């Protein structure tokens, strides 16, 4: 079976490596073009490209995968199957019609829940207790194709978008191998998705990370967990943007003063305890603009911060 692999982010790397380790024939890896990054604007490769170089695989990096030149290139590969994992471009009907069998996608949710670009982050932000991975046949509309296989996993209390995505990427690779065996033996089933059960996980915008201190403590904690990669849960302190990377729900003091949401109740080595809409939350790891990420203990030691100070929207 001749496979063309489409992928870009780190989430796709375990699936690519699994295919190589299990001796599947990969005629080409399609990934996003190199992009300028950092202050020096050095060209950076996608994680999938970096892995492909180490695996000595053929690489193709079109600016627009749906361009006629890309279609011509991919058709010449005579593919049996496209495997798509966190690629970053939507494939046209002309592209999807090229493989002799069809195209499959590894998606990091239990479809039809959380269709879209950021399913891991939104599952955490919404406070889900479980999620999973879905292997589906790709259709023209995003994440709507029939399901071949699914696997559920529990979301741990300490999980954030970074750790959960890593776990799901490994599970996705395992699920992909299982699915390919059913496709090769022609013993797979295509289960239509129920659109009535669909929910959506669009790409996170910067403002999606803003902490609203009158929210419940649990909701603020889930925002911190879900936004740890991008855009970062954030607030403002003395006019400067402050990102929060780690937090925990805190028990109010025995004789709590009447505090307004966003007001600092206490400062300690364990964290910065802040009033919320229904209680307290302790900030344990933060980063103020222009500085590195640091523990709350380090931050308190380096900045003049007092009980009664308030975080704000700007």
N, C-alpha and C positions, 0 to 999 in steps of 0.2 A: 504494500500500500504506500503510495507516494504522497507524502504530507508536506504541505506548506504551512509554516507556523507564523502566526501574526501575534506579536506581543511587544511591549515596551517597558512597563514598570517592573519593579522587583517582584510583585505578585506573580508575574508570569514565569519567572526564572525556574522555580521548582518543577513546573509542568514541562518546560523545555528540557531540563536535565533528565527528567523521568523518561521522556521519549527516547533520548539518546541512550540512556542506561539500559533500556529495554529493546534496543536495536531496531527502533522504527526508522524508516528511511525518510529523512528530512531533506528535501531537495533545495529548500531555501528558507531563510528566516526574514520576515518582513517586519521592520521596526521603524519608529519615528526617526527623522533626521537628527543629527547632532545639533545641540543648541548652545548658545553662549550663556555661560553662568559665572557668577561671582563677580567681584570687583574688577578682576582682570579680563572679564568677558572671554575666558578660555572656552573652547569648544568641548562640550561634555557629551559622552555617549549615553544612550539609554542602558539601564542594567541588562536588558536582554541582548543588546549588541555586545556589551562587554563579555557576557557569558558565551555568546556565539563565537566570538573571536577565540576564546580559550578552547572551545569545542571544535574549532576548525570547520565551522559551518558557513555556507554561502549566505551573504547578507545583502538585502535590498532595502533602501531607505528613500522611498518616494515622498516628495512634498505633499502630493495629492494621490492617494492610492487609487482613486477612481478615474484618473486621467487615462486617455486612450493609450498612451505609451506604457503605463503600468498594466493595463489590461492585456496588451500585446505581450509584455514580458511574462506575466503570470500564466497566460494561455500556453506559451511555449514550454512551460515546465510540465505540462500535461498532468496536473494534479488529480489525485483521487479524493483527497480530503483537505479542507482548510481547518486548522485548529487555531482558534482565536482566543487569546487570554490577555485582557487588559492592554489592548493595542492602542486605542486613542483616536481612531478615525472610524466613522461609520461606513461600512462597505455598501456599495450600490448593488442593485439587482444584477447588473452586468458582471460584477466581480463574483457575486455569490453563485452565479450560474456556471462558473468555470469548472469546479471540481466534478469528477465523474460520479461521486457519491453525494456528498453535500458538505456544508460547513457546520462546525460545532463550536460552541463557546462555553468557557468556564466562567460562571458568574458567582460573585461572593454574597449570595443571599438565597433564601428559600423562595424562589419565584413562585407566584407572581408578586410577592412582597418585595419592596425595595428595588424596583426597576430603575436603572440609571447609573450615573458615573460614580456615586459615592455611597454604595450600600453599607459598607462597614461603619463608616462614620455615623450615618443616620440611624442605623440599628442601635448604636450606643446612645446617641442623643435622645432617642425616643424611649430609652430604658428597657429595651428587649432583654429577655432572659435567655433566649436561644436564637441562633441564626444557622447558617450552613452554606453549602455550595450547591449549585445546580449545573448540570451538564445538559445543554439544550441544543437543538438544531436551530441555526440562525435564520431568522426571517428578515423581511425588509424593514419592519418596525422594530425599534430598539427593545431587546429583552422580552419579546413576545412569542418567540418560537416555541414549538412543542418540547416538553421535557423528556429527556432520556433517562437520567438518573439524578437523585438528590441525596445529600447526606446532611444530617443535623448535628450541630455541636452546641454545647452549653457555653454561655458567655460568663466568664468568671468575674467575681467582684473586683478583682485587680486588673482586669483587662482594660486596655485602651485601644485606640485605633491601630496603633503600631503593633502591639502584641497580638491582637485579634486577627489582623490582616495576615500576619506571619503564619499563625495557626491555620487559617483558612487557605492560604496558598499551598501549604503542604497537603491539606485534605483535598484540595482541588486537583493536585497532581495525581493523587491516588484514585480519585473518582474518574479522572480522564483515562487512566489506564484501564480501569474496569469497563468504561464505556467503549473504548476502542476494541476490546475483546468481543463485546456484544455486536459491534458494527461489523467486525471481520467475519463473525460467524452468522451474521444476518439474523440474530436472535433479539434484536433490540425492539423496544416499543416507543412510540411517539405519543406522549400524553399531552393533549391540548391544555393550555393554561386557562384558568377561569378569570377573565378580565374583571369580573365583579369583586374579586379578592385582591386586586392590584393596589399597590401603593408605590410611591415614587421617591427616589433618592438622587435629586439633581446635584450637580457639582456644587460644592460649597463656595459661597461668596465670602469675601472678607468680613462683611458685617454679620454673617451668620455666627461668628465667634464671640460677639459682644455679650458680656455677662449682664443680665438684668437682675440686680440684687434683690428686687422684691419677689423674685421667683422662689419656688421651694428649693431647699438645700439639695434634695436629690436631683432635681432638674439641672441645677448649676453643676453638680458633680458630673452628671452624665454629659453635659456640654464640654467640660474639661476633658473627659475621657475621649469623646468623639472627635474633638478638634485638635488633638495633640500633634498630628502631622501638619495639617493646614485647616483653617488659617491660624489656629491657636486661640483658645478662649482668652478674651482680653477685657481689661478695664482700664481706667486712667487714674493715675496717682500724681497729684500736683502738676497736672497738665501733661504728663508723659504716659505713653502707652505702656501698660504692664501686662505681659502674657502670663497665664497660669498653666503650668504643665502637670501639676499633681496637687490633689486636694483630698480631704476626707470630711465627712460629716462630723461635727463636733457637738458635744454636750454643753449647753450653756452653763455658766457658773451657777453656784448654789443660790446666790443672790443677784441675779442678772439685773443690770440697769435697763431702763427703757431705751433701747437703741433703735435707730432707724436703719432700714436695709442699706448695706454698703458701709456701715460704720464699724470701725475696728474696736473689738471688745478687749482683746488682750494680745500680747506679743510674748513669744517664748521660743526656745530652741526647737520645739516641735512644730511651730507654725504661726501664721498670722490669722487669728480667729476673727471672723467677720460676721455681722448680723445679716440674715437673709429674710425672705418673706415669711418663713415659718420656723426659724431657728438660727443655727450657726453653722458655718463651714470654715475649716482650717486650711489655709493655703500653705503647701509644703515645698513647692518648687516653682520659681518664678523667673521672669526675665524682663527687665525694664529696657526700653528702647536705647540702643547704643551700647548695651552691655551684654555680657554672656549670660547664659542660663545658670541659675544658682539655687541653692537651698534657701529656705526662708531664714534660717539661722544666719547665713552669710549676708543675705539681703538686709536683715535688720541691723546687723553689725556695721554695714557700710552706708546706710541711709538713716537720716533722722526721721523716725516714724514714731508716732505716739498714739496711745489709746484715745479714741474719740475722733481720730482722723477718718476721712471718708474717701472711698473710691467713687468714681463718677463715670458718666458716659463720655466725657471729653475733658 
